[in-house]
Amino acid sequence: MNIDSFLKFFVPKDHSFFPLFESDAQNLVKATELLKELMSSTEIEEHERIHKEIKDIEHIGDEITDKTYVQLNKSFITPFDREDIHELTAHIDDVVDSINGISRRVCLYKPKKLIPIYKEMADLIYEGAREIEIAIHCLKDPVANKEKISKACEKVTAIEHKADELYFVGVSELFEKEEDPKELLKNNKILEILERCVDEEEDVTDTLKAILIKMA
């Protein structure tokens, strides 16, 4: 038996947090699915409907966050560092909040058209969320699932790099082709939050990698 397998027996067996982590990750995936739907729609009425659904998802995420913090405050022994639990929950919440912010701005700004790069960014955000979901599911046994978690985190990093490139291409095209200053400002702001959303997904995986280093 190697040292990692031996130490596994001394890891606290409090699993009360894992259902909350998984619910949080699933809720994030739902939000990204709705974001994809939003960026594929051209109707204002559809934008309003989707935003309402995203807002409901965001409220569910807030409830999961609150439950996790309550559990953290009353737990003497936690499955890994308290700070990492707090960070993991907070970063997932940040991503869902940003998705809600994107949909709110689409509804408020009412841009004349949603530029094609929005859909590409939304696809990347969805892919990142799916990798986060995989990694969090594997947290139940980080020693056995070390490679799976690491691979998922690496994929999110690659997604973030793609999103950075898309963002700069999108900004360049906006300043080159958009002649209406109002539309330029609207689209530029939406692009900024889309790009930030992927950065926040990488923040989630940074915390996962920190947990993995400490536990696996």
C-alpha positions in Angstrom: 0.0 0.0 0.0 1.5 3.3 -1.0 1.6 6.4 1.3 -1.4 8.1 -0.5 -3.6 5.1 -0.1 -2.6 4.8 3.6 -3.3 8.4 4.3 -6.7 8.1 2.7 -7.9 6.3 5.8 -7.2 9.4 7.9 -9.2 11.8 5.7 -12.4 12.8 7.6 -15.4 10.9 6.4 -17.8 13.9 6.6 -19.6 13.8 3.2 -22.3 16.4 4.0 -20.6 18.9 1.7 -20.4 16.7 -1.4 -24.1 16.8 -2.3 -24.0 20.6 -2.0 -20.9 20.8 -4.3 -22.5 18.6 -6.9 -25.8 20.5 -6.8 -23.8 23.7 -7.2 -22.0 22.3 -10.2 -25.2 21.0 -11.8 -26.8 24.4 -11.3 -23.8 26.0 -13.0 -24.2 23.7 -16.0 -27.9 24.7 -16.2 -27.0 28.3 -16.2 -24.5 27.8 -19.1 -27.1 25.9 -21.1 -29.5 28.8 -20.8 -26.7 31.2 -21.8 -26.2 29.2 -24.9 -29.9 29.4 -25.7 -29.9 33.1 -25.1 -27.0 33.7 -27.5 -28.8 31.6 -30.2 -32.0 33.6 -29.9 -32.9 36.8 -31.9 -36.2 37.6 -30.2 -36.5 40.1 -27.4 -39.3 38.1 -25.8 -37.2 35.1 -25.8 -34.3 37.0 -24.2 -36.7 38.1 -21.4 -37.9 34.6 -20.8 -34.4 33.1 -20.7 -33.2 35.9 -18.4 -36.0 35.1 -16.0 -34.9 31.4 -16.0 -31.3 32.4 -15.5 -32.3 34.6 -12.6 -34.2 31.7 -11.0 -31.1 29.6 -11.4 -29.0 32.3 -9.8 -31.3 32.3 -6.8 -31.0 28.6 -6.5 -27.2 29.0 -6.6 -27.4 31.6 -3.8 -29.4 29.1 -1.7 -26.8 26.4 -2.2 -24.1 28.9 -1.3 -25.9 29.8 1.9 -26.4 26.2 2.8 -22.7 25.4 2.3 -21.7 28.3 4.5 -24.1 27.2 7.2 -22.7 23.7 7.0 -19.2 25.1 7.1 -20.0 27.1 10.3 -21.4 24.2 12.2 -18.9 21.5 11.1 -16.0 20.8 13.4 -14.3 18.5 10.9 -14.4 19.2 7.1 -13.4 17.0 4.2 -10.7 19.5 3.2 -9.5 23.0 4.3 -12.3 25.4 5.3 -10.8 28.2 3.2 -10.9 25.9 0.1 -14.5 25.0 0.7 -15.4 28.7 1.0 -13.4 29.6 -2.1 -14.8 26.8 -4.2 -18.4 27.8 -3.4 -17.7 31.5 -3.8 -16.1 31.0 -7.3 -18.9 28.9 -8.6 -21.3 31.6 -7.3 -19.3 34.2 -9.2 -19.7 32.4 -12.5 -23.5 32.1 -12.1 -23.7 35.7 -11.1 -21.8 36.8 -14.2 -24.1 34.7 -16.4 -27.0 36.4 -14.8 -25.3 39.8 -15.4 -24.8 38.9 -19.1 -28.5 38.0 -19.6 -29.6 41.1 -17.7 -27.5 43.4 -20.0 -28.7 41.7 -23.1 -32.3 42.5 -22.0 -31.5 46.0 -20.8 -29.2 47.1 -23.7 -31.2 45.5 -26.4 -28.4 45.4 -28.9 -29.5 45.5 -32.6 -28.0 42.1 -33.0 -26.1 39.5 -31.0 -22.7 39.2 -32.7 -21.7 35.6 -33.7 -18.7 35.6 -31.3 -21.2 35.7 -28.3 -22.4 32.2 -29.2 -18.8 30.9 -29.5 -18.0 32.4 -26.1 -21.2 30.9 -24.6 -20.2 27.4 -26.0 -16.8 27.7 -24.3 -18.4 28.7 -21.0 -20.7 25.7 -21.2 -17.7 23.4 -22.0 -15.9 24.8 -18.9 -18.9 24.2 -16.7 -19.1 20.6 -17.8 -15.4 20.0 -16.9 -16.0 21.7 -13.5 -18.9 19.3 -13.0 -16.7 16.3 -13.8 -13.9 17.5 -11.5 -16.3 18.2 -8.6 -17.9 14.8 -8.9 -14.5 13.2 -8.6 -13.7 15.1 -5.4 -15.4 12.4 -3.4 -12.2 10.4 -3.8 -9.4 12.8 -4.9 -6.6 10.2 -4.5 -8.2 7.7 -6.8 -9.5 10.5 -9.2 -6.4 12.7 -9.3 -5.8 12.3 -13.0 -9.4 12.9 -13.9 -9.6 16.1 -11.8 -6.2 17.3 -13.2 -7.4 16.6 -16.8 -10.6 18.5 -16.3 -8.7 21.5 -14.8 -6.3 21.5 -17.7 -9.2 21.6 -20.2 -10.7 24.6 -18.4 -7.3 26.4 -18.7 -7.2 25.6 -22.4 -10.8 26.9 -22.8 -9.8 30.1 -21.0 -7.0 30.6 -23.5 -9.4 30.2 -26.4 -11.8 32.6 -24.8 -9.1 35.2 -24.4 -8.3 35.0 -28.1 -12.0 35.2 -29.1 -12.4 38.2 -26.8 -9.6 40.1 -28.5 -10.8 39.1 -32.0 -14.3 40.3 -31.0 -13.2 43.6 -29.7 -11.0 44.2 -32.8 -14.0 43.5 -35.1 -16.3 45.7 -33.1 -14.0 48.7 -33.3 -13.3 48.0 -37.0 -16.9 47.4 -38.2 -19.3 49.0 -35.7 -20.1 52.6 -36.6 -22.8 53.3 -34.0 -21.0 54.3 -30.8 -23.9 53.1 -28.6 -23.9 49.7 -30.2 -20.1 49.5 -29.8 -20.4 50.3 -26.1 -23.2 47.8 -25.6 -21.4 44.9 -27.3 -18.1 45.7 -25.8 -19.5 45.5 -22.3 -21.3 42.2 -23.0 -18.0 40.8 -24.4 -16.1 41.9 -21.3 -18.5 40.0 -19.0 -18.4 36.9 -21.2 -14.6 36.8 -21.1 -14.7 37.4 -17.3 -17.1 34.5 -16.9 -14.4 32.1 -18.3 -11.8 33.6 -16.1 -14.0 32.9 -13.1 -14.4 29.3 -14.2 -10.6 29.0 -14.2 -10.7 30.4 -10.6 -12.9 27.4 -9.7 -10.3 25.0 -11.1 -7.5 26.9 -9.4 -9.2 26.1 -6.1 -9.8 22.5 -7.2 -6.0 22.2 -8.0 -5.2 23.6 -4.6 -7.4 21.0 -2.9 -5.8 18.3 -5.0 -2.3 19.3 -4.0 -3.3 19.2 -0.3 -5.3 16.0 -0.4 -4.0 13.8 -3.2 
